[in-house]
Amino acid sequence: MYASILNITFDCADPRAQARFWAALTGWTVHDEVIFGQVQFAVGPPPEGGPRLYFVAVPEPKPAKNRIHLDLIPPGEDQARELVRLKDLGATVLGTQPDGAPWVILADPEGNEFCLEG
């Protein structure tokens, strides 16, 4: 037997806004939960199962680059169209692109990095 991943958790200043951003990005549903008196937000899970994205409020700001990030595959492998959509949702393209890389490095509204594959 092996452990299964339940959540990929994001510490954030505004968990509701972050959950809405990632729900719009993935097409998953936002679910709010009260745990130990604190409202937390889950996005997902996808119909076929897998881990949820989970958003909790923390008082401190994001200190540095993430040590873990998500890599996204655009629908229909149309990176250019998906890049426009993600920017419209509030993502920003970061200036740390390696020359010739087939992916684009972005950040969500609170600065969490993620990649859009090409």
N, C-alpha and C positions, 0 to 999 in steps of 0.2 A: 504494500500500500504506500501511496505517496500523498503528500499534502497537495491541495489545490489552491490556486489563487482566487480569493473572493473579491478583493478590491485592489485597485491601483489608486492610492489616496493622494490628493493634492491638499497641502496646507495653503490657506489663502485668506485674504482680508475680507472678501465678499463671496462666500461660497455659493449663494443663490445666483449671482451674476456669472460666476465661473461655470456653474452647472448648466445654466441656460446656454452659454457660449458652446460648451462641449456637446450638449444635446443637439443644438443646431448643426454643429460640425458633423456629428455622427449619425443624426437621424434617430437617436435613441430617445427614451422618455425620461424626464426628471421625476424623481420620487423624493419627497422630503420625509425625514425620520427624526424623531426626538430621542436622543440618547443622552442619558445623564443630564436631562434638562436643557440640552443644547440642540438646536435645529441643525441637522446635517443633510446633505443632499447627495443622492446617488443618481447616476445616469446609466441606464441600461437595465438589465443586461440585454445583449442582442438576443433575438429569438432563438438562435442556435446555442445559446449558453455562453459561458466564458466569464471573465472578470468584469465587474462594474467599475466605472470611474466614480470616485467618492470624494466629496469636497467638504472640508471642515475649516472652521474659522480658527485662526491663531493670531495672537497679538503682534508678533514680530514680523518685519518685512522679509522678503526673499533676499538672502544675503549674497548669493553668487549664482553662477551657472549651475543648472540642474546636473546631478550625477546620474540621472536616469531620464529618458525621454521616450515619447511615442513616435514611431515611424508610421505614417499614413500612406495608403495607396489610394490614389484618386479614382473615382468611378470612371469606368471605361478607359482608364489609364490616360485621361486627358488632364495632364498636369496644369497647363496654362489656364484652362477654364476653372478648375478647382482652386487654383491660386487666387483668381479674381474673387470667387465666392468666399473664400476664407478671409481675405482682406476686407470684404464687405461686412463680414460678421464681427470684425474687430481684431483680427490677427495682424501682426506686423512682420515684415520680412527683416531678418537680422542681417547686418553687414559682415557676417563672419563666414561667407560662402567660400569653400575651397574652389580654386580654379578648376573648371571642367567637371564639377560634381554633378551627377544626374538628379540630385535632390536639392530642395530649397529648405533652408533653416528659417523657421518662423517662431514667433512667440505669441502666446495667448494674451488676453487683456491684462493679466497680472505678471507677465514676463516669463512664464514657463515655456521653455523651448520645446519644439517638436519639429519633425521633418516631414516634408511632403515629397514622396518619391517620384521619380520621373519615369 
